[in-house]
């Protein structure tokens, strides 16, 4: 039975979740992957230095760092549905603008500006999409579709980090100049995103609860926010919590911007000199599938035995596979399948071990303000990724790939130290036995 809103039969208060949840989370995954990964490959193919690529694309994390600061505004002004459609329009327009700006003489500045606009819109879209998901589905359906939304988010990553990069590489190999090849690929992505906008304008539900939030006019929004924000930093053991959030994946912050550059750089510079399409296959397809499988296994493992049981195995899974890049930078193999295997091993390990990080954020967010505190934790997570990643390109160019990846292995040490400092409830994350 469908429920109608305001007597208008075009405005369904609820719809079949399969009609809109998968597409909504694909639309959430595309711009994030564009900002974090595809921009790196784009700028490398356009001749920007590793130092500048890592520095300026790391700034694109900032909207996700400060997302908790403006999330209350999305609740207070207009509906979640309105924000979703507005931000999808801006994201689609931003992608088209990047495509238009690539041939310009000052393309780096112009495209960065449009990527910034896209990133802020994407972070706002995340807030609204998660809100509509909670308002548009009952609690049992929310639980049932948790895996669905994660899966389609990852599919969007494969389509972007894999499919778009492979398309651009195919166009390059077909004789198109690099700027034109990437412009065509980005125009195609913008068209897909605007198709999402058109589709969602018809299929997104109109939940009765999706309305601007009410508030006590005698209470300051700023004071309300500062109160809930301050409570997070008054948690017991907050120094250890912050240390874990910032340093658990410290080594990963160094390689996240460098992997694609290493795969693309010529052998004379210590890279593997792969074609753009090959990077799309290895890093954007095989790598993401391995990341998904690692995450699924990690979630199941914690469900069976709890976070405390797996935490040391998971910290090893995050860090030790980074050794594959030490090997690749030293041996410089040209076997396509061997390179695929190495990247797959590292990404699988990272996906498996990152599950512990996600579960830790959930654990420390428990309490009355769980949603707000989890958002703060994710902001700190993004900050911990943004700041170290800024220097990674400069470090790589100073040291060369061989020494850089050896340094990365030394940078895994803080991750082990902070893991030894945290306190974990032995039962957290473990399935409850039926009695």
C-alpha positions in Angstrom: 0.0 0.0 0.0 1.4 3.4 -1.0 0.8 6.5 1.1 0.1 9.7 -0.6 1.2 13.1 0.5 -1.0 16.2 0.4 -3.5 14.3 -1.9 -1.1 14.7 -4.8 -0.7 11.3 -6.5 2.6 12.4 -8.1 4.1 12.7 -4.7 4.5 9.3 -3.1 5.5 9.4 0.6 7.2 6.0 0.1 8.5 4.1 -2.8 10.1 0.7 -3.4 13.7 1.2 -2.0 15.1 -0.7 -5.0 13.9 2.2 -7.2 16.0 4.8 -5.6 18.5 3.6 -2.9 21.0 2.0 -5.4 21.0 5.0 -7.8 21.2 7.5 -4.9 24.3 5.9 -3.5 25.9 5.6 -6.9 25.3 9.3 -7.2 27.0 9.7 -3.8 30.1 7.7 -4.9 30.9 9.3 -8.2 31.9 12.8 -7.2 33.9 11.6 -4.1 35.9 9.3 -6.4 36.3 12.1 -8.9 37.7 14.4 -6.3 39.9 11.9 -4.4 41.3 9.6 -7.2 40.4 10.6 -10.7 41.6 14.2 -10.3 45.0 12.8 -9.5 45.2 10.7 -12.7 43.8 13.6 -14.8 46.4 16.0 -13.6 49.2 13.5 -14.0 48.2 13.0 -17.6 48.1 16.8 -18.1 51.7 17.2 -16.9 51.3 18.6 -13.4 54.1 17.7 -10.9 53.6 15.1 -8.2 54.2 17.8 -5.6 51.4 20.0 -6.8 49.0 17.1 -7.5 49.3 15.7 -3.9 49.1 19.2 -2.3 46.1 20.6 -4.2 44.0 17.5 -4.6 44.4 16.8 -0.8 42.7 20.1 -0.2 39.6 18.5 -1.8 39.2 16.5 1.4 38.3 19.7 3.3 34.6 19.6 2.6 34.4 16.2 4.3 36.5 17.5 7.2 34.2 20.3 8.0 31.0 18.6 6.9 29.7 18.3 10.5 29.8 22.1 10.8 27.1 22.8 8.2 25.1 19.6 8.4 22.6 21.3 10.8 21.8 23.8 8.1 20.7 21.0 5.8 18.3 19.9 8.5 17.0 23.4 9.2 16.5 24.7 5.7 14.4 23.1 3.0 14.0 19.3 2.6 16.5 16.5 2.2 15.0 15.8 -1.2 15.5 19.4 -2.3 19.1 19.4 -1.2 19.7 16.1 -3.1 18.4 17.5 -6.4 20.1 20.8 -6.0 23.5 19.3 -5.3 23.2 16.8 -8.1 22.5 19.7 -10.5 25.6 21.5 -9.2 27.8 18.4 -9.3 26.7 17.7 -12.9 27.4 21.3 -13.9 30.8 21.2 -12.1 31.9 18.1 -14.0 30.8 19.7 -17.3 32.7 22.9 -16.4 35.9 20.8 -15.6 35.6 19.3 -19.1 35.2 22.7 -20.7 38.2 24.1 -18.7 40.7 21.4 -19.5 41.8 22.9 -22.9 42.3 26.4 -21.3 45.8 27.8 -20.8 45.2 28.1 -17.0 43.4 24.8 -16.8 44.9 23.8 -13.4 43.4 26.8 -11.6 40.1 26.6 -13.4 39.6 22.9 -13.0 40.6 23.0 -9.3 38.0 25.7 -8.7 35.2 23.5 -10.3 36.5 20.4 -8.4 36.2 22.4 -5.2 32.6 23.4 -6.0 31.9 19.7 -6.8 33.5 18.6 -3.6 31.4 20.9 -1.4 28.3 19.9 -3.2 29.2 16.3 -2.9 29.7 16.6 0.9 26.3 18.3 1.2 24.7 15.6 -1.0 26.1 13.0 1.4 24.3 14.7 4.4 21.0 14.9 2.5 21.2 11.4 1.0 21.8 9.8 4.4 19.0 11.8 5.9 16.5 10.8 3.2 17.6 7.2 3.6 16.7 7.3 7.3 13.4 9.2 6.7 12.3 7.3 3.7 12.8 3.8 5.0 11.6 2.0 8.1 14.2 0.7 10.6 14.0 -2.9 9.3 14.4 -1.7 5.7 17.3 0.6 6.7 19.1 -2.5 8.1 18.2 -4.6 5.1 19.5 -2.0 2.6 22.8 -1.2 4.4 24.7 -3.7 2.3 22.9 -2.6 -0.8 23.9 1.1 -0.5 27.5 0.2 0.3 27.6 -2.2 -2.7 26.3 0.4 -5.1 28.6 3.1 -3.7 31.5 0.7 -4.5 30.0 0.1 -8.0 30.1 3.8 -8.5 33.8 3.8 -7.6 34.5 1.1 -10.1 32.5 2.9 -12.8 34.5 6.1 -12.1 38.0 5.1 -11.0 37.8 2.2 -13.4 35.4 2.9 -16.3 36.0 6.6 -16.7 39.8 6.2 -16.6 39.6 3.2 -19.0 37.5 5.3 -21.4 39.9 8.3 -21.2 42.8 5.9 -21.9 41.0 4.2 -24.8 40.4 7.7 -26.3 44.1 8.5 -25.8 45.2 5.3 -27.5 42.7 6.0 -30.4 44.6 9.1 -31.4 42.9 11.9 -29.3 45.1 14.4 -27.6 45.2 13.9 -23.8 43.2 17.1 -23.0 40.5 16.2 -25.6 40.3 12.6 -24.5 39.7 13.6 -20.9 37.2 16.4 -21.8 35.1 13.8 -23.7 35.2 11.4 -20.7 34.2 14.1 -18.3 31.4 15.3 -20.5 30.1 11.7 -20.6 30.3 11.6 -16.7 28.4 14.9 -16.5 25.7 13.6 -18.7 25.4 10.5 -16.6 25.1 12.6 -13.5 22.5 14.9 -15.0 20.6 11.7 -15.9 20.6 10.8 -12.3 19.2 14.2 -11.5 16.3 13.7 -13.9 15.6 10.2 -12.7 15.7 11.2 -9.0 13.4 14.1 -9.6 10.7 11.5 -10.4 11.5 8.5 -8.2 12.7 10.0 -4.8 10.0 9.7 -2.2 8.4 12.5 -0.3 8.5 11.2 3.3 6.1 13.1 5.6 9.0 13.6 8.0 11.1 15.2 5.3 10.6 18.9 6.2 12.7 21.7 7.6 13.7 21.0 11.2 11.9 22.9 14.0 13.9 24.4 16.8 13.4 26.4 19.9 13.7 30.1 18.9 15.0 30.8 22.4 18.0 28.5 21.9 20.9 29.5 19.7 21.8 27.1 16.9 25.4 27.8 17.6 25.1 27.0 21.3 23.3 23.8 20.5 26.0 22.7 18.1 28.9 23.7 20.4 27.3 21.8 23.2 27.0 18.5 21.3 30.4 19.2 19.7 32.0 19.7 23.1 30.6 16.5 24.5 32.6 14.5 22.0 35.8 16.0 23.2 34.9 15.3 26.8 34.7 11.5 26.2 36.8 9.4 28.5 40.2 8.7 26.9 39.7 11.4 24.2 43.4 11.8 23.6 43.8 8.2 22.8 40.7 8.2 20.6 42.0 11.2 18.6 45.4 9.6 18.3 43.9 6.4 16.9 41.6 8.4 14.4 44.6 10.4 13.2 47.4 7.8 13.1 45.8 4.4 12.6 46.3 4.8 8.8 49.1 7.3 8.8 51.1 5.3 6.3 48.1 5.0 4.0 47.8 8.8 3.9 51.2 8.8 2.2 50.5 6.4 -0.6 46.8 7.2 -1.3 47.8 10.0 -3.7 51.0 8.3 -4.9 49.9 4.9 -6.1 48.3 6.1 -9.4 51.3 8.4 -10.0 53.7 5.5 -9.5 51.8 3.4 -11.9 51.8 6.1 -14.6 55.3 7.6 -14.2 57.9 6.5 -16.7 60.5 4.0 -15.7 63.2 6.7 -16.0 61.6 8.3 -13.0 61.1 5.0 -11.1 57.5 4.4 -12.1 55.9 1.4 -13.9 55.0 3.4 -17.0 51.5 1.9 -17.5 49.0 3.2 -20.0 46.0 5.2 -18.6 43.6 2.4 -19.5 45.8 -0.1 -17.7 45.7 2.0 -14.5 41.9 2.1 -14.8 41.9 -1.8 -14.9 44.5 -2.4 -12.2 43.7 0.4 -9.6 40.2 1.3 -10.6 38.7 -2.1 -11.2 40.7 -5.0 -9.7 41.8 -2.8 -6.8 38.3 -1.7 -5.9 36.8 -5.2 -6.2 39.6 -6.4 -3.9 38.9 -3.5 -1.5 35.2 -4.5 -1.5 35.9 -8.2 -0.8 38.3 -7.2 2.0 35.7 -5.0 3.6 33.0 -7.7 3.4 35.3 -10.3 5.0 36.3 -7.8 7.7 32.7 -7.0 8.6 31.8 -10.7 8.8 34.9 -11.4 10.9 34.0 -8.7 13.4 30.4 -9.9 13.5 31.6 -13.4 14.4 34.3 -12.6 17.0 34.1 -8.9 17.8 36.5 -6.0 17.2 38.8 -6.7 20.1 39.6 -10.2 18.8 40.5 -9.0 15.3 42.1 -5.6 16.0 45.8 -6.7 15.8 45.2 -8.8 12.8 43.5 -5.9 11.1 46.2 -3.4 11.8 48.7 -5.8 10.3 46.4 -6.2 7.3 46.3 -2.5 6.7 50.1 -1.9 6.9 52.1 -5.0 6.0 50.7 -5.3 2.4 52.3 -1.9 1.7 55.4 -4.0 1.2 54.2 -4.8 -2.3 55.0 -1.2 -3.4 58.5 -1.6 -2.0 58.9 -4.7 -4.2 57.3 -3.0 -7.2 59.5 0.1 -6.9 62.7 -2.0 -6.6 61.9 -4.7 -9.2 59.9 -2.6 -11.7 58.2 -5.7 -13.2 56.5 -5.4 -16.6 54.2 -8.3 -16.0 50.6 -6.9 -16.1 49.2 -9.8 -14.1 51.8 -9.6 -11.4 51.2 -5.9 -11.0 47.4 -6.6 -10.7 48.1 -9.2 -8.1 50.3 -6.9 -6.0 47.7 -4.1 -6.0 44.9 -6.5 -5.3 46.7 -7.9 -2.2 47.3 -4.4 -0.9 43.8 -3.2 -1.5 42.3 -6.4 0.0 44.3 -6.0 3.1 43.4 -2.3 3.4 39.7 -3.1 3.0 39.9 -5.8 5.6 41.8 -3.7 8.1 39.8 -0.5 7.6 36.8 -2.3 9.0 38.4 -2.0 12.4 38.6 1.8 11.9 35.0 2.1 11.0 33.9 -0.1 13.9 36.0 2.0 16.3 34.3 5.2 15.1 30.9 3.6 15.8 32.1 2.5 19.2 33.3 5.9 20.3 30.2 7.6 19.0 27.9 5.6 21.2 25.5 7.7 23.3 22.7 10.3 23.1 24.3 12.2 20.2 25.5 9.2 18.2 24.8 10.6 14.7 26.5 13.9 15.4 29.4 12.3 17.1 29.9 9.8 14.3 29.9 12.8 11.8 32.6 14.5 14.0 34.6 11.2 13.9 34.4 11.0 10.1 35.5 14.7 9.9 38.6 13.9 12.1 39.2 10.9 9.8 39.2 13.1 6.8 41.5 15.6 8.5 43.9 12.8 9.3 44.0 11.9 5.6 44.1 15.4 4.2 47.1 16.9 6.1 49.7 14.2 5.7 48.7 13.5 2.1 49.5 17.1 1.2 53.2 16.5 1.6 53.3 13.1 0.0 54.0 14.3 -3.5 56.9 16.5 -2.3 58.4 13.7 -0.3 58.2 11.3 -3.2 59.9 13.7 -5.6 62.7 14.4 -3.0 63.3 10.7 -2.3 62.3 8.8 -5.4 59.8 6.0 -5.4 62.2 3.4 -3.9 63.1 5.4 -0.8 59.6 6.8 -0.5 58.0 3.4 -0.2 60.6 2.4 2.4 59.7 5.5 4.3 56.1 4.5 4.1 56.9 1.3 5.8 58.5 3.2 8.7 55.4 5.3 8.9 53.3 2.2 9.7 54.8 2.3 13.2 52.4 4.9 14.6 49.5 2.8 13.5 50.7 -0.1 15.7 51.4 2.2 18.7 48.0 3.8 18.8 46.3 0.4 18.4 48.1 -0.7 21.6 46.8 2.3 23.4 43.0 2.0 22.8 40.5 0.2 25.0 37.9 -2.0 23.3 34.9 -3.7 24.9 35.4 -7.5 24.2 31.8 -7.8 23.2 31.6 -4.8 20.8 30.7 -5.7 17.3 30.2 -9.4 18.1 26.9 -11.1 17.2 24.5 -11.7 20.1 23.8 -15.3 20.8 20.2 -16.3 20.8 19.0 -17.8 24.1 
